[in-house]
């Protein structure tokens, strides 16, 4: 691998990105589904920068419980801090935590990379939201101690907690707008949905732009697929 790494450096020459590290991940028995996703996430620079910032802010906190987020942050830190530009790293700690966290990934069977990506992103969001809520509750308790009449800016006990918009959301979440038009009265209805990923039909020799265009193309619904128009109060075709 060392020879391969040196060949890569020679091939790139002066074009080798400044401060970048190209490190392979050791396979622990059909864990290539995991390694491929981790590589893609590492080279998603906004995500990597946020994760390394999280690591820097929490590496000296002794009471932080190990979870998927801390293990991933540690792995990214190991890669980015390597003195060599190329090499191999064994993500052993991350794989162990993954298998402990979800029984689906405990076997040596090959798993679906897309399913793993969804699990990982949702797990990171859950951890960050819990940390956000814990920090918020801590501030509210501090306000209660300082003000005998109750919290100044806090929420009442039992009130609904707003979900935090984490940096994972900012990196990956998008908004999909579904527009329906009644072909009878021309009424247009919009519905927004958030998403982390889109399921695209990939055609041979097609571009991503073409796939997205097909995904967002207009379709007409007939028969049982007709929708109910609130203005006409009848089921009509949707264009």
C-alpha positions in Angstrom: 0.0 0.0 0.0 2.9 2.3 0.7 4.2 1.8 -2.8 0.7 2.5 -4.2 0.5 5.6 -2.0 3.8 6.9 -3.4 2.6 6.2 -6.9 -0.5 8.2 -6.2 1.6 11.2 -4.9 3.9 11.0 -8.0 0.9 10.8 -10.3 -0.7 13.9 -8.8 2.5 15.7 -8.4 2.0 19.5 -7.8 -1.8 18.9 -8.2 -2.0 17.1 -4.9 -4.4 19.3 -2.8 -2.8 21.3 -0.1 -3.5 19.8 3.3 -5.5 16.9 1.9 -5.1 13.3 3.0 -5.9 10.2 0.9 -6.3 7.3 3.2 -7.9 3.9 2.6 -10.0 2.2 5.3 -9.3 -1.4 6.3 -12.0 -3.9 5.6 -13.2 -5.9 8.5 -15.1 -8.6 6.6 -17.6 -7.1 4.1 -17.5 -3.6 5.6 -16.9 -2.0 2.2 -20.5 -0.6 2.3 -19.4 1.3 5.5 -16.0 2.4 4.2 -17.4 3.7 0.9 -19.9 5.9 2.8 -17.2 7.1 5.2 -14.9 8.1 2.3 -17.7 10.0 0.6 -18.5 11.8 3.9 -14.9 12.6 4.6 -14.5 14.3 1.2 -17.7 16.3 1.7 -15.7 19.3 3.0 -18.5 21.2 4.8 -19.5 18.0 6.7 -15.8 17.2 7.5 -15.1 20.7 8.8 -18.1 20.7 11.1 -17.2 17.3 12.4 -13.6 18.2 13.1 -14.8 21.4 14.8 -17.0 19.2 17.0 -14.1 17.0 17.8 -11.9 19.9 18.8 -14.6 21.3 21.1 -15.2 18.0 22.8 -12.0 16.1 22.8 -11.0 17.3 26.3 -14.5 16.7 27.8 -14.0 13.6 30.0 -17.7 12.9 30.7 -18.8 12.6 27.0 -20.3 9.2 26.4 -18.9 7.3 23.4 -21.4 7.2 20.5 -21.5 7.1 16.8 -20.7 10.8 16.6 -17.7 10.8 18.8 -16.3 7.7 17.1 -16.8 9.2 13.6 -15.2 12.5 14.8 -12.2 10.6 16.2 -11.8 8.7 12.9 -11.9 11.9 10.8 -9.4 13.5 13.2 -7.1 10.5 12.8 -7.1 10.9 9.0 -6.8 14.7 8.9 -3.9 14.7 11.4 -1.7 12.1 9.6 1.7 13.3 8.7 1.8 11.3 5.5 -0.4 12.2 2.5 -1.5 8.7 1.7 -1.9 5.5 3.7 -4.3 3.1 5.4 -6.3 3.5 8.7 -8.3 0.8 10.4 -11.7 2.2 11.6 -11.9 -0.4 14.3 -13.5 1.7 17.0 -16.2 3.0 14.6 -17.1 -0.4 13.3 -17.3 -1.8 16.9 -19.6 1.0 17.9 -21.7 0.5 14.8 -22.2 -3.2 15.5 -23.0 -2.4 19.1 -25.5 0.3 18.1 -27.4 -1.7 15.5 -27.7 -5.4 15.2 -28.4 -5.2 11.5 -24.6 -4.5 11.0 -23.3 -7.2 13.4 -23.0 -10.0 10.9 -20.3 -10.4 8.2 -22.9 -10.1 5.5 -22.6 -7.3 3.0 -25.1 -4.5 3.8 -26.7 -1.7 1.7 -24.6 1.5 1.6 -27.7 3.7 1.3 -29.4 2.1 4.3 -26.2 2.6 6.3 -25.9 6.3 5.2 -29.5 6.9 6.3 -28.9 5.2 9.7 -25.7 7.1 10.3 -27.1 10.6 9.4 -30.2 10.0 11.5 -28.1 8.8 14.4 -25.9 11.9 14.2 -29.0 14.1 14.2 -30.4 12.4 17.2 -27.2 12.8 19.2 -26.8 16.5 18.3 -30.5 17.2 19.1 -30.1 15.6 22.5 -27.0 17.6 23.2 -28.8 20.8 22.1 -31.8 20.0 24.4 -29.5 19.1 27.3 -27.6 22.4 26.9 -30.8 24.3 26.7 -32.3 22.7 29.8 -29.0 23.5 31.6 -29.4 27.2 30.8 -33.0 27.1 31.9 -32.1 25.6 35.2 -29.4 28.2 35.6 -32.0 30.9 35.0 -34.3 29.3 37.6 -31.5 29.5 40.2 -30.9 33.1 39.5 -34.5 34.2 39.3 -36.8 33.0 42.0 -39.9 34.0 39.9 -39.1 31.4 37.2 -37.2 31.3 33.9 -37.0 34.5 31.9 -36.5 33.0 28.5 -37.1 29.3 29.1 -40.1 27.3 28.1 -42.8 26.3 30.6 -42.5 22.7 32.0 -44.1 20.2 29.7 -44.1 22.5 26.7 -43.2 21.2 23.3 -39.5 21.3 22.5 -38.6 22.6 19.1 -36.2 20.4 17.1 -32.8 21.8 16.7 -31.5 22.5 13.2 -28.1 20.8 13.4 -25.1 21.2 11.1 -26.0 17.8 9.6 -29.3 19.4 8.5 -27.4 22.3 7.1 -25.1 20.1 5.1 -27.6 17.6 3.7 -31.2 18.5 4.2 -33.2 20.0 1.4 -36.8 20.9 0.7 -38.8 19.2 -1.9 -41.9 21.1 -3.2 -44.7 19.0 -4.6 -47.0 21.1 -6.8 -50.5 19.8 -7.8 -52.7 21.5 -10.3 -56.4 20.7 -10.7 -57.1 20.3 -14.5 -60.7 21.4 -13.9 -60.4 24.6 -11.9 -56.6 25.2 -12.3 -56.2 25.5 -8.6 -52.5 25.0 -7.6 -51.6 23.4 -4.2 -48.0 23.3 -2.9 -46.7 20.9 -0.3 -43.1 21.1 1.1 -41.3 18.1 2.4 -37.8 17.9 3.9 -35.4 15.2 2.8 -31.8 14.0 3.3 -31.7 12.1 0.1 -33.6 11.6 -3.2 -34.3 8.3 -4.9 -33.5 8.8 -8.5 -33.9 6.4 -11.4 -30.4 6.1 -12.9 -30.5 5.4 -16.6 -27.5 4.1 -18.5 -25.2 6.8 -20.0 -27.3 9.6 -18.3 -26.1 12.6 -16.3 -27.2 13.6 -12.8 -28.9 16.6 -14.3 -30.9 14.4 -16.6 -31.9 12.1 -13.7 -33.1 15.1 -11.6 -35.0 16.4 -14.6 -36.8 13.1 -14.9 -37.5 13.0 -11.2 -39.1 16.4 -11.2 -41.1 16.0 -14.5 -44.8 16.5 -14.6 -47.1 13.5 -14.4 -50.9 13.1 -14.8 -52.8 10.9 -12.4 -55.8 9.0 -13.5 -58.3 6.4 -12.2 -57.6 5.6 -8.5 -54.7 8.0 -8.4 -56.9 11.1 -8.9 -56.6 13.6 -6.0 -59.4 15.4 -4.2 -59.5 19.1 -5.0 -60.5 21.2 -2.0 -61.9 24.0 -4.2 -64.0 21.8 -6.6 -64.8 19.3 -3.8 -64.4 16.5 -6.3 -61.7 14.1 -7.4 -59.9 15.2 -10.5 -56.8 14.5 -12.5 -53.6 15.9 -11.3 -51.1 17.4 -13.8 
